[in-house]
């Protein structure tokens, strides 16, 4: 499939996040309708239960809007042994739901025990050991449902910065979900990560980043969620990420998976019709269309 045939959306682009107190949640039907309106062919699952918990209901909903399910973000704390059973049970349940809708990827968020995404952590050596043991179990669980595990380096989680990614690639065979925005926020180069992880990229989240706000979040001057409120993540082509070089690198290395528009947003109220997140999504799609013509 061409690049434009592999562009999906994610509810977080429309401000839908599972974190407590994140912001106003738009109705799922409006979100899916606006995805379709801007030309997206598929969606991610979004927070647990947002679209639907029942697989039959979820499939009917997707069919009604003509969208495929490509995967879902599944946060799990893997470095604390006493929480493993509950966390792995959630991974199993989420993987079963994703597989039931025809998705091929389970996007693993290597979560922190801190709520939200405002606190950066560094694992101790014994915690890394527990983490990798449970990561192997996650890969097996997802695999039992026919899913590929794609670990998502993410701000405020256990795998956040470049040295975390390097350790992960050295110590595990897990595939990656490369998120251009979260890597850039952490001071990493998404193009370099794409090159390092050749053959191991299973999923992609696309967003751009405001450089000034990113520096304030990195320095601790600004909390992550407040940064998102102020516009930390931008439509593609309006920030510091070289999305063209990133996509050219992936495509040149044989990547044939999905590119998900996943521009984190926080809403304080319901947008007016035709306004709000749909405007950013439409701008990103326009940039990708132009980029696709040049590939």
C-alpha positions as CSV (number, residue, x, y, z in Angstrom):
1,X,0.0,0.0,0.0
2,X,1.1,3.6,-0.6
3,X,2.0,5.9,2.2
4,X,-1.4,7.6,2.2
5,X,-3.2,4.3,2.4
6,X,-1.4,3.6,5.7
7,X,-2.4,6.8,7.6
8,X,-4.5,6.1,10.7
9,X,-5.7,8.3,13.6
10,X,-5.8,8.0,17.3
11,X,-8.4,9.3,19.8
12,X,-5.6,11.2,21.7
13,X,-5.4,13.5,18.7
14,X,-8.9,14.5,19.6
15,X,-8.0,15.0,23.3
16,X,-9.1,11.5,24.4
17,X,-6.6,10.2,27.0
18,X,-7.2,7.8,29.9
19,X,-5.3,9.7,32.5
20,X,-7.5,11.1,35.4
21,X,-8.5,14.7,34.8
22,X,-6.8,14.9,31.4
23,X,-9.5,17.1,29.9
24,X,-12.9,17.1,28.1
25,X,-13.6,13.9,26.2
26,X,-15.4,14.3,22.8
27,X,-18.1,11.8,21.9
28,X,-16.7,8.8,20.2
29,X,-19.0,9.1,17.2
30,X,-17.9,12.6,16.5
31,X,-14.2,11.6,16.8
32,X,-14.6,8.7,14.3
33,X,-16.6,10.8,11.9
34,X,-13.9,13.5,11.9
35,X,-11.2,10.9,11.3
36,X,-13.1,9.7,8.3
37,X,-13.7,13.3,7.1
38,X,-10.0,14.1,6.9
39,X,-9.3,11.0,5.0
40,X,-8.0,8.5,7.6
41,X,-8.5,4.8,6.9
42,X,-8.1,3.4,10.4
43,X,-7.9,4.2,14.1
44,X,-6.2,3.0,17.2
45,X,-8.3,1.8,20.2
46,X,-7.8,4.7,22.6
47,X,-8.2,4.4,26.4
48,X,-9.7,1.3,27.8
49,X,-13.4,1.2,27.2
50,X,-13.6,4.6,25.3
51,X,-14.8,3.2,21.9
52,X,-16.3,0.0,23.3
53,X,-15.3,-2.8,25.6
54,X,-17.4,-5.5,23.8
55,X,-15.7,-6.7,20.6
56,X,-18.9,-7.1,18.7
57,X,-20.0,-3.6,19.5
58,X,-16.6,-2.2,18.6
59,X,-16.6,-4.0,15.3
60,X,-20.0,-2.7,14.4
61,X,-18.9,0.9,15.3
62,X,-15.8,0.6,13.1
63,X,-17.8,-0.8,10.2
64,X,-20.3,2.0,10.5
65,X,-17.6,4.6,9.9
66,X,-15.6,2.5,7.4
67,X,-12.5,2.4,9.6
68,X,-10.1,-0.4,10.4
69,X,-8.5,-1.1,13.9
70,X,-4.7,-1.0,13.7
71,X,-3.7,-1.4,17.3
72,X,-4.0,0.1,20.7
73,X,-1.8,1.8,23.4
74,X,-1.6,-0.6,26.4
75,X,0.2,0.9,29.4
76,X,1.7,-1.6,31.8
77,X,4.1,-1.3,34.8
78,X,6.6,-4.0,34.3
79,X,9.4,-3.2,36.7
80,X,7.6,-3.9,40.0
81,X,7.3,-7.7,40.6
82,X,4.4,-7.3,43.0
83,X,2.2,-5.7,40.4
84,X,3.1,-8.1,37.5
85,X,0.0,-10.4,37.8
86,X,-2.5,-7.6,37.5
87,X,-0.6,-5.8,34.8
88,X,-0.1,-8.9,32.7
89,X,-3.8,-9.8,33.1
90,X,-4.7,-6.4,31.7
91,X,-2.3,-6.9,28.7
92,X,-4.0,-10.2,28.1
93,X,-7.5,-8.7,28.1
94,X,-6.5,-5.8,25.9
95,X,-4.7,-8.0,23.5
96,X,-7.7,-10.3,23.2
97,X,-9.9,-7.2,22.4
98,X,-7.4,-5.9,19.8
99,X,-7.1,-9.3,18.1
100,X,-10.8,-9.6,18.0
101,X,-11.1,-6.4,15.9
102,X,-8.4,-7.5,13.4
103,X,-5.6,-5.4,14.8
104,X,-2.1,-6.7,14.3
105,X,-0.1,-4.6,16.9
106,X,-0.3,-4.1,20.6
107,X,1.5,-0.8,21.4
108,X,3.1,-1.3,24.9
109,X,3.5,1.7,27.1
110,X,6.3,0.9,29.6
111,X,4.4,2.7,32.3
112,X,5.6,4.3,35.5
113,X,4.0,3.9,38.9
114,X,3.6,7.7,39.0
115,X,0.2,8.9,37.7
116,X,0.2,10.8,34.5
117,X,3.3,11.6,32.6
118,X,4.8,14.4,34.6
119,X,7.6,12.5,36.4
120,X,10.7,11.1,34.7
121,X,12.2,8.0,36.3
122,X,15.4,6.0,36.1
123,X,15.2,2.3,36.9
124,X,17.6,0.6,39.2
125,X,19.5,-2.5,38.0
126,X,17.2,-4.9,39.8
127,X,14.2,-3.1,38.3
128,X,15.6,-3.5,34.8
129,X,15.9,-7.2,35.5
130,X,12.3,-7.4,36.5
131,X,11.3,-5.2,33.6
132,X,12.9,-7.5,31.0
133,X,11.5,-10.6,32.5
134,X,8.0,-9.2,32.4
135,X,8.5,-7.7,28.9
136,X,9.2,-11.3,27.6
137,X,5.9,-12.4,29.2
138,X,4.1,-9.5,27.5
139,X,5.5,-10.5,24.1
140,X,4.4,-14.1,24.7
141,X,0.9,-13.0,25.8
142,X,0.4,-10.7,22.8
143,X,1.9,-13.3,20.5
144,X,-0.6,-15.9,21.8
145,X,-3.3,-13.6,20.4
146,X,-1.5,-13.2,17.1
147,X,-0.3,-9.7,17.9
148,X,3.2,-8.1,17.6
149,X,4.3,-6.1,20.7
150,X,5.6,-2.7,19.7
151,X,7.2,-1.0,22.7
152,X,6.6,2.8,22.7
153,X,9.3,5.0,24.3
154,X,7.2,7.6,26.0
155,X,7.8,10.7,28.2
156,X,7.2,10.0,31.9
157,X,7.5,6.2,31.4
158,X,10.3,3.7,32.1
159,X,11.7,3.9,28.6
160,X,11.9,7.6,27.8
161,X,15.3,8.9,26.7
162,X,17.9,7.7,24.2
163,X,20.0,5.7,26.6
164,X,16.8,3.8,27.6
165,X,16.1,3.0,23.9
166,X,19.7,1.9,23.4
167,X,19.5,-0.4,26.4
168,X,16.2,-1.8,25.3
169,X,17.5,-2.6,21.8
170,X,20.6,-4.3,23.2
171,X,18.8,-6.4,25.9
172,X,15.6,-7.4,24.2
173,X,14.3,-8.4,20.7
174,X,11.1,-6.4,21.2
175,X,9.8,-4.4,18.2
176,X,9.3,-0.6,18.6
177,X,6.6,1.9,18.1
178,X,8.5,5.0,17.2
179,X,6.8,8.2,18.3
180,X,8.4,11.1,16.6
181,X,7.1,13.6,19.2
182,X,8.0,11.7,22.4
183,X,11.5,10.9,21.1
184,X,12.1,14.5,20.1
185,X,10.8,15.7,23.4
186,X,13.3,13.5,25.2
187,X,16.2,14.9,23.1
188,X,16.5,12.0,20.8
189,X,16.6,12.0,17.0
190,X,13.7,9.9,15.5
191,X,15.7,9.4,12.3
192,X,18.6,8.0,14.2
193,X,16.3,5.7,16.2
194,X,14.7,4.5,12.9
195,X,18.2,3.7,11.6
196,X,19.2,1.9,14.8
197,X,16.0,-0.1,14.8
198,X,16.0,-1.2,11.2
199,X,13.8,-4.3,10.9
200,X,12.4,-3.8,14.3
201,X,9.9,-1.0,13.8
202,X,6.4,-2.4,13.9
203,X,4.3,0.8,14.3
204,X,4.7,4.6,14.1
205,X,3.1,7.6,15.8
206,X,3.5,10.9,14.0
207,X,3.5,14.3,15.6
208,X,5.7,17.4,15.6
209,X,7.1,19.3,18.6
210,X,7.4,22.9,19.6
211,X,11.1,23.4,20.5
212,X,10.6,26.0,23.2
213,X,8.0,24.1,25.1
214,X,9.9,20.9,24.7
215,X,13.0,22.5,26.3
216,X,10.9,23.7,29.2
217,X,9.4,20.2,29.8
218,X,12.9,18.6,29.6
219,X,14.3,21.1,32.1
220,X,11.5,20.5,34.5
221,X,10.2,24.1,34.2
222,X,6.9,22.9,32.7
223,X,4.9,19.8,33.5
224,X,4.2,17.6,30.6
225,X,0.4,17.9,30.7
226,X,0.6,21.7,31.0
227,X,3.0,21.6,28.0
228,X,0.4,19.7,26.0
229,X,-2.3,22.3,27.0
230,X,0.0,25.0,25.7
231,X,0.7,23.3,22.4
232,X,3.8,21.2,23.0
233,X,2.8,18.8,20.2
234,X,2.2,20.4,16.8
235,X,0.7,19.3,13.4
236,X,3.3,17.7,11.2
237,X,5.6,20.2,9.5
238,X,5.2,22.9,12.1
239,X,7.8,21.9,14.6
240,X,11.4,20.6,14.9
241,X,10.9,17.0,13.7
242,X,12.3,16.2,10.3
243,X,9.3,14.0,9.4
244,X,10.3,13.9,5.7
245,X,13.7,12.3,6.5
246,X,12.1,10.1,9.1
247,X,9.6,8.6,6.7
248,X,12.1,8.4,3.9
249,X,14.4,6.4,6.2
250,X,11.7,4.0,7.2
251,X,10.3,3.5,3.7
252,X,13.8,3.0,2.4
253,X,14.4,0.3,5.0
254,X,11.3,-1.6,4.0
255,X,8.8,-0.4,6.6
256,X,5.2,-1.2,5.4
257,X,3.2,-0.6,8.6
258,X,0.9,2.1,9.7
259,X,1.6,5.8,10.4
260,X,-0.7,7.0,13.1
261,X,-1.5,10.7,13.5
262,X,-1.2,10.9,17.3
263,X,-0.9,14.5,18.3
264,X,-1.6,14.6,22.0
265,X,-4.2,17.3,22.9
266,X,-6.1,18.5,26.0
267,X,-9.5,20.0,25.5
268,X,-11.4,22.2,28.0
269,X,-14.7,22.1,26.2
270,X,-16.4,20.7,23.1
271,X,-15.1,22.3,19.9
272,X,-17.4,24.1,17.5
273,X,-18.3,22.0,14.5
274,X,-15.4,22.0,12.0
275,X,-13.0,23.4,14.6
276,X,-10.7,22.0,17.2
277,X,-8.5,18.9,16.6
278,X,-9.9,18.2,13.2
279,X,-8.0,21.3,11.9
280,X,-4.7,20.0,13.1
281,X,-5.4,16.5,11.7
282,X,-6.3,18.0,8.3
283,X,-3.1,20.1,8.3
284,X,-1.0,17.0,9.0
285,X,-2.8,14.9,6.3
286,X,-2.1,17.7,3.8
287,X,1.7,17.6,4.6
288,X,1.7,13.8,4.4
289,X,0.0,14.0,1.0
290,X,2.6,16.3,-0.3
291,X,5.4,14.2,1.1
292,X,3.9,11.0,-0.4
293,X,3.9,12.6,-3.9
294,X,7.7,13.1,-3.5
295,X,8.5,9.6,-2.4
